[in-house]
Amino acid sequence: MRPAWVLAAAVSAALLFSAIPAHSAAPLSDDLTPTADGPVPSALFDQAATAGTVRVNVVTDLRTDLAAASDAGSTVVSYDTLPMVTLKVDTAGLQELNAQPGVVSVAEDVPVPPSLNESTVKIGSDRTAAAGKTGAGTAIAILDTGVATHHPFFGGRVTTEACFSVNDEAYGATSLCPNGTGFQEGTGSADADAGLCATLGSACSHGTHVAGIAAGDGTGITGAPARGVAPGADIIALQVFSYIDSEAYCGAGRSPCVLSFTSSQIKALEKVQSLKQAGVDVVAANMSLGGRPVATACTGDPRLPVIDSLLAAGVATVAAAGNDGNTGAVSAPGCVPSAIAVGSTTDDDQLSSFSNRGPLLDLLAPGTGIVSSVPGGTYVGKNGTSMAAPHVAGAFAVLRQTFPTKTIAELEALLKTTGAPIAYTGATTPRIDVNAAVGGGTGTPKPEDPPAGKPLAHRFDNDVPVAIPDSPGTNVPGTPAHSPIVVTGHPEGAPSDLFVKVAYAHAWIGDVRLELVSPTGKTYLLKSANLNTGGTTYSGTFTVDATGQPSDGEWRVRATDIDDGSTGSLNTWSLTFPTPFKSSTVKTIPDTGSVTSDIAVSGITGNASGPLQVYADLTHGKIGDLSLTLTSPDSRTFTLKPYGSEAGGTLKTTYGIDATAATASGTWTLKVTDATGGSTGQLNGWSLTFPSYENQTVKQIPDVNYEEIWTRTAALTGNGSARTQVYAHIEHANLANLKIDLVTPNGTLLPLKGSGSPQGPGVIKKTYLVDTSAHPANGTWKLRVDDVMSGNTGTIHTFVLRF
């Protein structure tokens, strides 16, 4: 029985010609249908008549038909297993192929272009890597412009190289194989830093960038992204591009360029198949290349047989969907039914405007502003479905390591059922979530899920200006101005060192008396009035012994003008509850020994902070003899201070460590070890602070504009963490209008929620997890809520930032 792919070939062979780049001058006419007499499109006859010869891929019914077909022209590429041959033929040769009984399809061997630190966090592969799911033991084939094999991002994991590149003067094509021939195999054969590629600069950077997204590892490399999706997987580098000096294929004003012939791609896919048969656990072949979008399945594509065979053998062919912004089509080979077509999303889970989409699209992955490796040992950002596809190829490596007995179809189903659905006009496509897929789609809570409820804050802000009314006379108190802060989650009671910071403006600042009022109504004088003090602005920090008062409830700052003739405003104030987690027990540090001290933490759900602030106070005869380590309730150990060469004296230092992988509540242990004899000392005390900031300012969200609410951090040691919690309480007439971002102190926007869902009026009370580990903890952080569509308004009620 004739295979199904062969039966459909003649009908859709013309689809191959749509792979010519949209910007190029197509060498064929628009009439691509086979002639009535056979499988050769009439446009190919026109092409051969004009150029003298044309390069064609000929698919036959059986491999035994190849010999007769090959007689029609000169063979330029032969294949090891496929019923296919690539020929250079003239008009007579085309007529001969048209009359051959065993010839199924004839299509020009058209060259096509490439499809062009936070994306791995978006898809959860940072957490799978932390859990040891790195794709180790698998390999990913990169069919592209070669790979800079010695780039530090790959750590020697480029295990196989081969080059399939065309030399054809009629097409202006020159091989990019380092040896200059159409085929090269072995070490260096696909190195983008070698041969002609090394002279072309960014033109040959694409494959190195793609390989880094799939399987790069930045551990210990300054300036590198943290990792690709599968940092433990091996890389198979397959060069399939040629140097083209022809405006007919590059496009007017774009010559020279690099393009990939279909025949080169098929030879590379055959190489992947042979490696798989030889026992290499190749899990994916990434093809970030293609031409014009196609609206129907490419069942006649000559790549289909080998892609089908790879799927049956356990290898996914992952293809970029293309960057034409087409709403109902994808590029070949993504349109091949057994291939996996991947489109692009932005950081906030919006469909990238350039991404092709529609019913033929299988998956989405981040593809906007992706920073990865390029030749020369450096890193740059690129956009495109080319960048999205290797996220999926890497995901297959992680899943193959996790589920070694599952088929590609089953792994693809996992990515689809656990992905985040992205809806757009005409279709909904899942954006992959590797960590969810590794969980098997069971629906059980994952370690990376945000905690329920609002994080416990240790500082509360209110920056709603409140007018301070004028006094009716000298030394006559006016009507007090009140600004409230509501504290929740502190059942331990108010401390003896409650910190209050107040800022106000007044025409005569000495006229104003400041007081703190507790939830029970008890009043604490912060600042008395002094009629002899001038100035216009005031900022002061006060320590209040609020022992005996409840922590939870409404606290107020009261500002009273006691002299007439001027007014002002109470602008901002904050209330800080110093950590209750401290030990003041003095312990001796023995000579050449260790001492430990425990602190019991309670009331903080979920994981600890990053940066967790660890304050240590000790004295010693030689501080360089000491190391300090901290152990969490779940037995994770963090080094605070290594051994050194410091002289003796007093050490009073705060350390910032990323402890977001550790459990918060329970017993924490500080261990001080003296490694060298001759001196002793004592641990005077230590404490833990879990930084968390809440702003209760109520702000209105304008229509088709944005509003921000801030908090300022200071005196923190270290950067943020990969698990920073951002809590937002927001009401809006249509939640689909809202785009929500966290703004770092340097102005970087870290996406929390994209617009588009959920629909309709409602309330958001949600904790988002966001990676702030690349940003210093100190500075002004903002919650930005942007209304991107007209017709509705809303309100921001609360913003909590917990590191």
N, C-alpha and C positions, 0 to 999 in steps of 0.2 A: 504494500500500500504506500502511495506517495505521502511523505510527511506533510502535516498541515501547513508548515511554514513554506513549503515549496508550492502548494496549491495556491496560496495567497500572493506569492511573489510577483507574478506577472501583473496582477491587478494594481499593486501599490508600489511597484519599482520606481515610478516617477517621483515618489515622495523623497527619494534620496537627493534629488537635485535641489530641494529646498534647503539643503544643508550649506549651500553657498552663502558666505557671510552677507548679511543684509546690506552692508556698506559697499560691497564690491560690485563691479560690473560683471554680471553673470555671463559666462561664455556661451550659454545655451539660450534658445528662445523659450517662450513660455509654454510651447506645445510639447509636453513631456509624456504624452500617452503613447503606449506601444502601438506600432502600426498594425493594421489588420492582418498583415502577412506573418507577424512574429513578435517577439518580445522586445525588439529594439525600438525605442522612441524615435519619432521622425526628427526631433531636434538633434539627436546624435548624428544623423546623416548630414544635417546642415553644418554641425560643428566639424565633422571630418572633412566635408567639402571645402570649408573655409581654411582650416588649419592643416589639412593634409592627413593628419592622424589624430586620434583621440585615445586617451587612456581609459580603459573600462574594466569594471569588475564583472565577471561572467559567472553566474551561478547555474550549475547543471543539476539534473535530477539525481544522478549518481556519479561517484568518482570515476567510474569506468567511461563516462561521457566526456571527461576532461580532455583526453588525447585528441579527439575529433575537434572539440571546441578550440583547442590551442592552435590548431592548424590555420585558424582564421587570422592570426597575427603573430607578433613576437611576444613571448612570455616575459613579463617584467617582474612578476611576483608569483610564486607557487606556494601552496599551503600543504601542511603535513597531514591533516585529517579532514579538511572540509571539501565539499564538492564545489570548488571555486578556483578560479584562476584570474589573475590580472594581466590584461593584454594591452599592447599598443597596436591599434588597428586602423586601417583606412576605410574608405567607403565600400570597397569590395569585401573587406573583411566583415564589416557590419552586415552586408547583405548575406554573407555566408552564415553568420551567427543567427540571423533572422530565420534562416531556412533549416537550421539544425534541430532535429527532433528532441534531443536531450537538453537543449538550452532553456532554462526557466526564466532568467532575467538578465538584462544587460543594463548597466548604469555607469555613468562616468565616475571615475575615481577622484571625487572632488576633495580638495584640501579645505579644512575648516579651522577656525581659530580656537584658542583657549576661551573659556566662557567668562572669565572674570565677571585684652587679657582677661576678657570677662565672659566670652562666649562659652567657655567650658563650665563656668559657674552656672550660666543660664541653663545648660542642659544637664547639670548635675554630675558631670564627669570628674569634677574636682573631688567630690565625695566618694565616687567609686574608686578613684586613684588612691585616696587616703585609706580606703578599706582594702587595698591590695588588688583591686580589679583594674589592671593596667593593660590588658590584652597580651600579657606575657604568654609565650608559647605559640602565638599566632603570627601571621605575616599579612601585610597590606601591600598590594601592588599599586603603584602610582604610574598610570599611563599619561605622560605629560611631556614637558620640555626638559626632562632630565632632573636630577637631584644633585645638589652640592653635597656629595657624599661625605666630605670631611667636615661639614658644618658641626660645631659643638652641640647643636640642638638635637642631633641624631645619635650621638654617643657611640658611634661605631656599629649601629644597628642596620645599616644598609648592607644586606647580606647577599643580594643578587642584583646584577646589572645586565641590561641588554639594550641595543639600539636598533630600531627599525626606521630608517629614514630614507626618503626618496631622492635620487639623483635623476632629474629629467629636464633637459634643456628646454623642451617645448613648453613646459609649465614654469620655467624660470626657477626650478627647484634644485637646491644643493643640499646634500646630506649634512646633518648635524652630528653624525657619528664622529668621534674624535679621529678615527683613521680615514675618514673621508669616503668610505664605501657605504653601500645601502644597508649593510648589516654588520654589527659588531657585538660580541658577547664577552662577558668577563669583567674583572675589576677595571674601573675607569671608563667603561663603554657608555655609561649614561651619566657621567659626571658633568654637571652644568658648569663647573669651573674649569673644564678642559675643552680642547679643540676649538672649533668655530664658535661654539656657544660662549666660551670665555671672553670673546671679543664683542659680544652683542649686548652686554649690560643687562638692563631690565627685561629685554625681550626673552631671555631664557630664565627668568626668575620665578616664573609661574609654578613650575613643578616643585621647586624647593619650598615655596610658600604652602602649597597644598599638602606636601608630605609633613611639614611641621604641624599643621592643624590636625592631621590624622594621628600622628605618632611622635611629635616632638617631646623633649624632656628638658626643662630649663633648670633642673636641680643644680644648685651651686654655680650657675652661670650669671654673671653680672649683666643686667640689662635685658635678659631674656624673659619672654613670657613664662609663667609658671610651668605650663605643660600643654601638650596637645591632648586629644581625647583618650588615646591609648598609648601612654608613654613607655609601655613595656613591649610593644609589638615590634617585630622586625619590619623592615621596609624593602620592597622589591622595586627598584628604580628601572623604569622602561621608557626610554626616549622614543617618542613616536612623531616628532615634529621635524619639519624640513625648513630650510631657509628659502624664502620665495622672493624673487625679484621680478614681480609681474603685477602691474596695476589691474590686470584683468581679474586677479584673484585677491590681491591685497586691498584693492580699491584705489580710486583716483587720489593721488597725493599721499598714499599710505605705504607705498612700496619703498624699500623692502619690508618684509614682515616674516613671521614664523607661522606656518599652518601645518595641519596634520592630515595626511591622506587616509581615507578609510582603509586602504590595504595595509598601511602601517599599523593601524589600530587592531586589525584582525590578526596580523602576525603576532602582535604583543599579547592579545587574548589567547592565542594558541600557546604562547610561551607560558602564560599563567596556568593553562590547562595541563601542560606537561609537567610543570612544577608540582601541581596538585597530585597528579598521578604518581610522581616520584616520592611522595610522602611529605612534602612541605605543607604545613597547615595554613594555606592561603585562605583567608576568610572573605576578602573583598578585593575587587579591582576597581579603582577609582578613575573615572573618566570625566574630568572637569574640562570638557571641550564640546564643541557642537556648532551648528549653523542656525539657519532660519527656523522659526517655530513651525511645528506640524500639529494639526488639530485632530488627527485620527491615529490609531495605533499603527506603528510601522511594521506590519507583519511581513513586508517584503524586503526589509533592510538586510543586506548581506552579513551584517554582524549578528543577526538573530540566531543562527544555528549554534555558533560558539557561545553566545551568551546563555542560550538554553542549556547547552552541555555543561557550562560552568555552574549554573544553578543546580542541575542534577547532581553535580559532584560536590556541592556544598560551598560554592563561592558566589557571593553577591556581586553583581555588576552595578556599581553606584554611579549615576550620571547626573551632571548638572542640568537643570531644567532650561537654562538660557536666560539672557538678560534683555529681552526685547520688551518687557512689560506687557506681554500678550496675555489677555484674560481667559483664553480658552485653548492654549496650545503649549507644547514643550518642544525643545530641540531634540534632534536625533543625536545620540542613540537613546536618550531618555524616553523617547516614544516607543521603543521596543518593549513589548508587553512583559518580558521576563527581566528587564532592567528595572532599577529603582530610581525614579526621577525625583530629584531633590530641589526644592525652591528655597528662597532666602527670606529670613525675617530680620527685623531690627532688634536692638537691645530691649525694647519695651514690648516685644511680641506683636509687632505690627508687620504685615507683609511688606517686604522691601519693594519700593515703587518699581524698580527695574526687573523684578523677578517674573518670569513666565509662570503661569498658574492654570488651574482648571481641572477637569476630570482626569486627565492623564498624570497629574502630579501625585506622587505617592507620600512624600514626607517633606517637612520643612525643618530647617536648622538655621542658626545664626549665620549671616553672610554679609553684614554691614560693619565696616571698620574693624576687620579682624587682623590683629597683629601676629605675624608669624615670621619664620626664617626666610632669608633670601641669600643668594650667593654672596661670597665675601665675608661670611661670618656675622652678618648683621640681621636686623629685624625691621620690617615695615608693616604698615597696615594696607590692606586691599579690600575691595568690595566686590561682591558677585556671587552668583550661584556656584561658581567654582569654589568659593570659600565655604559654602554651605555643605556641598557634597562630602568633603573629607570628614566633617563632623559625623556624618552617618557611617562612612567607612570605618572610622575609629570606633564608633558605637558597636558595630558588628564584631570587632575584635574583642571588646570588653565583654560582650554577651557570649561569644564563643568560649572565652575562658570560663565564664560563669556557668554556662549551660552547654557543655561539650557535646551532648547527644542530640540537641535540638537541631532541626533543619533550618536552612536560611529562611524558608517561608514562615516557620514558627518564630524565629527571631524577629523577622520583619513585623509579624503580627504583634509581638510584644511591644515593639517601638510604636506601633500605631495605637494600640489600646491604652498604653500608659502615657502617651504624649499629650501635650496641651492642645486642645482643638482651637485652631485659628480659622475663624469664619470670614469669608469675603464673598463678593458677588458671584454667585453660581456654584460655590462649593465650600466645603470645610476640610482642611487638611491638618493633621497633627504635627506640632512642633516637638521634636524628640526630647525625652527626658530620660537620660541613660540611667540615672540612679533609680528612678521609678521602675524602669524595665528590669534592672538587676534584681529588684525586689519581686520580680515575677508577676507583677500586676495583681497581687493578692488583695490590695486595698488596705493592708495593715499599715499603721502609722510608721513613717520612715524617720530615721534619726534627724534628717534635715528639715522636717516639718516645723514651721514656726510654732512656738508655744501658744496655747489658748490664752485669751485674756490680755490685759495690759501689763507690760513689764513693771516690776517694782522700781520706782525712782528714788534716788537719794537726794536729788535737788529738784526744786520746783520753781518755775519762772512765770511771771505775769508781766507783759509789756503793754498793757492797755493803759494809755494815758488817762488820768482822772484829774479833773480840774480841782485846784485848791482854792476855795472861796476866800474872799478878802475878809479880814476881821472888821467888826463894826467900830472898833476904837482901840486906843493904845492899851496893851496888856489885857485886852478883852478877847478871849478865844472865839474864833469864828466857827463856822460849821465844819466839822472834820471831813476830810476826804478819806474814803476807805477803798482799799484794793484787796480783793480776797484771793486766797489760794486754798484749794481743797486737797488735803492729804489723805491718801488711802494706802492700805497695805503695810502700815507700821504699827503692829499691835504692841510692840515692846514699850511704848510710852516715849515721851519727849526726853531728849538727852540734856546733860548739864552743859553741853557746848553746842547748842543750836546756833547755826550761822545765819545771819540776816544781812542782805546787801540791798541798799536802797539808793535810787537815783531820782532826783527831782530838779525841776527848774523853777526859779522864782525871781522876781525883780529885786528881792532883798532876802537872801537865803537865811539870814539870821532870824527872820520872822517865824520860821517854821519849826514846830515841835513834832518829832517822830516817835511813834509808839508801836509796839507789837502787841496784838490782842490774840490770846489763845482760844481754842475752841470752847473753853469754859467761860470765857470773858475776862480772864486774868490779864492785866495790862503790864507790859514791861516798857520802861522808858528807854528809848534808843538814843535820842538826841534832844536835848532841851533847847528852847529858843534862846537866842542871844541877839538882842536888838542892835548890837554894835557890829554885827558881822555882815559885810556886804557880799557882792558877787551875784552871779545869775544861775550857776549850776552847782549841783552838789552830788557827790557819790560817797557813800560810807558803808563800811562793813562792821558788823557788830556781833559779839558772842553773848548769847543769852543762856542763863541757867534756867531751863524750863522743867527741871525735875519735878515730878508729881503731876504734870499735865499730860493729857493724852496726846499722842502724835496725830492720830486720825481725826479729821474734822476740818472745819473752816478756820484757817488762820487769816488775820488781816493786819495790814500796815495802815496806821492812822496818821494822817498828816494834818496838822492844825495850824492855821495862821493866827498869830496873837497880836498883830499890829496892823492898823488900817493903812490903806494907800497903795497896796500892790497885791497882785495875784500870781498864781503859778500853776504848775501841774506835777502830779506824782506820776513819773514816766514808767519806771520799771522797778521791780524788786524780785528777790529770790530768797528761797528758804532752803537751807541745806542741812540734812541730817547726817552728821559724820557716821562712818560705819560703826555699828555696834560690835563688829567682829574684831576683837583685839585681845591680846594677852599682855598683862603687866607683870607676870611672874618672872622674877630674876632667876636665871639659871647659870651655873658655872660651866664654862667651856673647858673641858679637861685637856691636859697636854697629850698630844697624839691620840685623841679620842673624839667622840661625838656627843652632842646633846640634842635632844628633840623637844619641841614645844608644840602643843596642840591648840587649835581654835575650832570650836563647834559652830558651824554655820547652819542657820535654819530660816525658813520662810522665803527662800529664793527657789522657785521652781525651775526645772530644766537645767541647762548647762551654765557653766561659769562665764566669765567675761573675757574679752580681749580688747584692750589691755587690762587684765586684772592687776590692780595696784597692790604690791606687797611692800610694806614698810618694815625695815629692820633697824633696830637700835642695839649696838653692841660695842664693847671695848675689848681690846686684846693687845698683847705685847708685840705681835707682828701680824697685822691683818692679812698680809699676803699668804700666810700659812693656812688661811681658812677658805673653805668652799661652803656655799649655801645652796641647799636644794629645797624645793617645795613639793610635797606629795598631796594629791587630791583625794577626795573620798573614794574615788573609783581606782585608786592606786596608779594614777599617772604621775610621773616625776618630771619636774621642770628645774633646770639649772638657773639659779639666780646670779650666783657669783662663782666663777672658777677660781682655782688657786692662782696666786699672782706674786708680786714682789713688793706690795705696799708695806710701808713702815707701820710701827705700832701706833695706837691711838684710838679714836672713836669713829665708828662707822654708823652714820645715820643716813640711810639711802632708801629711796623708793624705786622698786623695779617694776617694769611693765611687761607682762607676759601674756601671750595669747593662750588662754585657758578655755577657749570655747568648746574644746573636745571633752572637757572634764565635767563631771557632775558638780553642781554648785553646793547643794546642801549636804551636810555630813561633816566629818572630822578632817580638817586640813592640818598637815604636819610640816613645820619648819625644822630642818636638820642642819646643824652647824658642825662641820668636821674640821679638826685641827690635824694636818697631815705631817707636821714637822715638830720635833721636840724642842724644848727650851723656852716656851712661853705659854701663858694661860690667859684667860679672860672671862667675860661674862656676857650673856645675852640679857639685855635689860628689858626687852619687850618687842612686840611686833604686831602688825595688824593687816587686815585684808579690806580692800575697798572694791566694790563692784560698781563701776561708774554707770550711772543712768540718770537721764535728764528729762524732765517733763515741763512743757510749756502749755499753760491753760488759757492762753489768750484766745478769745473768740474773734474770728475774722471772717468777713464776707468774701465769697468767691464771685468776682464779677463775671458777667456774661462775655464769652470770647476774650478772656484775659486770664491772668494768673494772680494768685496771692501766695505769699510766703509767710511762714512762721518759723522762728529761729530758736536756737539755744547755743550758748557759748561755753566752750570747755577750756579749761586751763589747768596747769600743774599736773597733767597726765604724762606718763612716761611711755613712749612707744607709739606705734601706729594703731589703727583700728583692727578689726578682725574680719575673717571671711564669714562670720555669722553674726554680724551686727543686727540688732533688732530695731525696727522702726515701727512704732505703733501710731496709727492715724484714726482719729474719730472725726468723720466728715458726714454731713448731710447734703443732699443735692436733689434737685427736681428730676434729673436724668443722669444716673451714674455713668452711662455710656459716654457722656461728654467729657469725662475727667481723665486726664493724664497726670499721674503722680510721680514725682521724682524726689530723691534725696540729693541736696546740693552740698558738696564737700566744701571745706574752707578755701580751697583753690578754685572753686567755681565749676568743678566737674559734676555733671548730672548723672546720677546712678538711678536707673529706672526701677520703679516699684510696681506701677500699674499702667498699662496702656489703655487708650480709649477704645470704645467699641463694645465693652461688656462690663458688668451686667447691664441690662436695659432697664429703663424706667426709674421712677423716684425711689429713694431708699437711703439707708444709713450704712456707712462703712465703719466698723469697729474691728480693725484687723492689724495683726502684727506681721510685717514683712521681714524676710531675711535678705540682707544685702552684703556684698563683699566690700569692706572699706580698708582691707589690709594694705593697700597701696597708698593710703592717705594718712598723714599725721593726725593723731587724735585731737590735738589742741587746735582751737579756732572756732569760727562761727559755722554751725551746721544749720541747714534750712530744709524744711519740708515745703516743696513747691507743688501747688495744686493748680493745674492749668485746665480751664474750660475751653475746649477746642472747637465746640460747635455752638451756634447761636440758639437762643430761645429759653435758656434756663440759668438759674443762679443757685447758690448754695452757701454752706457755712462750714468753716473749719472750727472744731471745738478743742481738740487736744492733739499734741504731738509729743511722743516719747522717743528718745534715742537712748538705747542701751548697748554699750560696747560689749 
